[in-house]
Amino acid sequence: MLRLCASAQCRPEIGARDALRALAPYAGAVQITGDDALTLTGAFIVIGSVGFPIVIAACAAGRIRPNRFIGFRSEQILTSLDTWLGGHQAALLPVALASVAALLLGVTGLLVPLMVVRAIALFIAAVALFGGGLLALTRANEAAEAIIDGRDPREN
């Protein structure tokens, strides 16, 4: 049961159905259309495709130290500072390529007026960013394992 209070008066406990009826006048206050959803998705993709390489570059340069919150955080990469730096340096190229592709497609998705083309461009941008991230993580793990084994990570 819920208890709804408005100004000085409180209504007794009511059921969920009555609570929904009480809130019904406010239900239409915020409506997100398909076009708005695509615009928000495009904005998030553009922000992500700019922020992702900045974060990975900062990790590769040592400005962001090994941590459990930012950067690639696998067991191999978190082993030492050398594996952290080497792993993120190996991930720079795939992250940069994926981010450029996602940025171009994300901007296209924001600017093209045709909704179907926007949706397709943003879907491909999301796949490029996600796929590039997975490829970068794989490369980073391989480089970190090479460093742990005493090999040159550039030989992979």
C-alpha positions as CSV (number, residue, x, y, z in Angstrom):
1,M,0.0,0.0,0.0
2,L,1.1,3.6,-0.7
3,R,0.4,6.7,1.2
4,L,0.0,9.9,-1.0
5,C,0.4,13.3,0.6
6,A,-0.4,16.6,-1.1
7,S,0.2,19.9,0.6
8,A,-1.3,19.8,4.1
9,Q,-3.7,16.9,3.7
10,C,-2.7,13.2,3.6
11,R,-4.9,10.5,2.1
12,P,-5.1,7.2,3.8
13,E,-3.2,4.3,2.4
14,I,-4.3,3.4,-1.1
15,G,-3.6,0.6,-3.5
16,A,-1.4,0.8,-6.5
17,R,-4.3,1.2,-8.9
18,D,-5.5,4.2,-7.1
19,A,-2.0,5.6,-7.0
20,L,-1.8,5.3,-10.8
21,R,-5.1,7.1,-11.2
22,A,-3.9,9.9,-8.9
23,L,-0.7,10.3,-11.1
24,A,-2.6,10.0,-14.4
25,P,-2.8,13.8,-15.0
26,Y,1.0,14.0,-15.0
27,A,1.6,11.0,-17.2
28,G,1.8,13.0,-20.5
29,A,4.1,15.6,-19.1
30,V,7.2,14.0,-20.6
31,Q,7.0,12.1,-23.9
32,I,10.0,10.9,-25.8
33,T,9.3,10.3,-29.5
34,G,11.3,8.0,-31.8
35,D,13.1,11.0,-33.2
36,D,14.0,12.2,-29.7
37,A,15.3,8.7,-28.8
38,L,17.5,8.7,-31.9
39,T,18.8,12.1,-31.1
40,L,19.7,11.1,-27.5
41,T,21.3,7.9,-28.8
42,G,23.4,9.8,-31.3
43,A,24.5,12.3,-28.7
44,F,25.6,9.4,-26.4
45,I,27.5,7.7,-29.3
46,V,29.3,11.0,-30.2
47,I,30.2,11.6,-26.5
48,G,31.4,8.0,-26.1
49,S,33.4,8.1,-29.3
50,V,35.2,11.2,-28.2
51,G,35.7,10.2,-24.6
52,F,36.7,6.5,-25.1
53,P,40.0,7.3,-26.9
54,I,40.8,10.1,-24.5
55,V,40.5,7.8,-21.5
56,I,42.5,5.0,-23.1
57,A,45.2,7.5,-24.2
58,A,45.4,8.8,-20.6
59,C,45.8,5.3,-19.3
60,A,48.5,4.5,-21.9
61,A,50.4,7.6,-21.0
62,G,50.2,6.8,-17.3
63,R,48.1,9.8,-16.4
64,I,45.5,7.4,-15.1
65,R,47.1,4.7,-12.9
66,P,45.8,1.2,-12.5
67,N,42.4,1.2,-10.8
68,R,39.1,-0.7,-10.7
69,F,37.0,2.1,-12.3
70,I,38.5,3.6,-15.4
71,G,40.3,1.9,-18.3
72,F,40.6,-1.7,-19.3
73,R,40.5,-3.8,-16.1
74,S,41.3,-7.4,-16.7
75,E,43.3,-9.6,-14.4
76,Q,46.3,-9.5,-16.8
77,I,46.2,-5.7,-17.3
78,L,45.9,-5.0,-13.5
79,T,49.0,-7.1,-12.7
80,S,51.5,-4.2,-12.6
81,L,52.0,-0.7,-13.9
82,D,54.0,-2.1,-16.9
83,T,51.1,-4.4,-18.0
84,W,48.7,-1.5,-17.5
85,L,50.7,0.8,-19.7
86,G,51.6,-1.8,-22.3
87,G,48.0,-3.1,-22.5
88,H,46.5,0.3,-23.0
89,Q,49.2,1.3,-25.5
90,A,48.3,-1.8,-27.5
91,A,44.7,-0.9,-27.4
92,L,45.2,2.7,-28.7
93,L,44.9,1.9,-32.5
94,P,41.7,-0.2,-32.4
95,V,40.1,2.3,-30.0
96,A,41.1,5.2,-32.3
97,L,39.8,3.5,-35.4
98,A,36.5,2.4,-33.8
99,S,36.0,5.8,-32.3
100,V,36.5,7.6,-35.6
101,A,34.1,5.3,-37.4
102,A,31.5,5.7,-34.6
103,L,32.0,9.4,-34.5
104,L,31.4,9.8,-38.3
105,L,28.4,7.5,-38.2
106,G,27.1,9.2,-35.0
107,V,27.3,12.6,-36.5
108,T,25.6,11.3,-39.7
109,G,22.9,9.8,-37.5
110,L,22.3,13.2,-35.9
111,L,22.3,15.2,-39.1
112,V,20.4,13.1,-41.6
113,P,16.7,13.9,-41.6
114,L,15.4,10.5,-42.7
115,M,14.6,8.5,-39.6
116,V,15.4,5.0,-41.1
117,V,18.9,6.2,-42.2
118,R,19.5,7.7,-38.8
119,A,18.6,4.5,-37.1
120,I,20.8,2.4,-39.3
121,A,23.7,4.8,-39.0
122,L,23.4,4.9,-35.2
123,F,23.1,1.1,-35.0
124,I,26.3,0.7,-37.1
125,A,28.1,3.3,-34.9
126,A,27.1,1.5,-31.7
127,V,28.3,-1.8,-33.2
128,A,31.6,-0.2,-34.3
129,L,32.3,1.3,-30.9
130,F,31.4,-1.9,-29.0
131,G,33.3,-4.1,-31.5
132,G,36.3,-1.8,-31.4
133,G,36.3,-1.9,-27.6
134,L,36.2,-5.7,-27.6
135,L,39.1,-5.9,-30.2
136,A,41.0,-3.3,-28.1
137,L,40.5,-5.3,-24.9
138,T,41.7,-8.5,-26.7
139,R,44.8,-6.7,-27.9
140,A,45.4,-5.1,-24.5
141,N,45.2,-8.6,-22.8
142,E,47.6,-10.1,-25.3
143,A,50.1,-7.3,-24.7
144,A,49.8,-7.6,-20.9
145,E,50.3,-11.4,-21.1
146,A,53.4,-10.8,-23.3
147,I,54.8,-8.4,-20.7
148,I,54.1,-10.9,-17.9
149,D,55.9,-13.6,-19.9
150,G,58.9,-11.3,-20.6
151,R,58.2,-11.0,-24.3
152,D,58.0,-7.8,-26.4
153,P,54.2,-6.9,-26.7
154,R,54.8,-5.5,-30.2
155,E,55.5,-9.0,-31.5
156,N,51.8,-10.0,-31.3
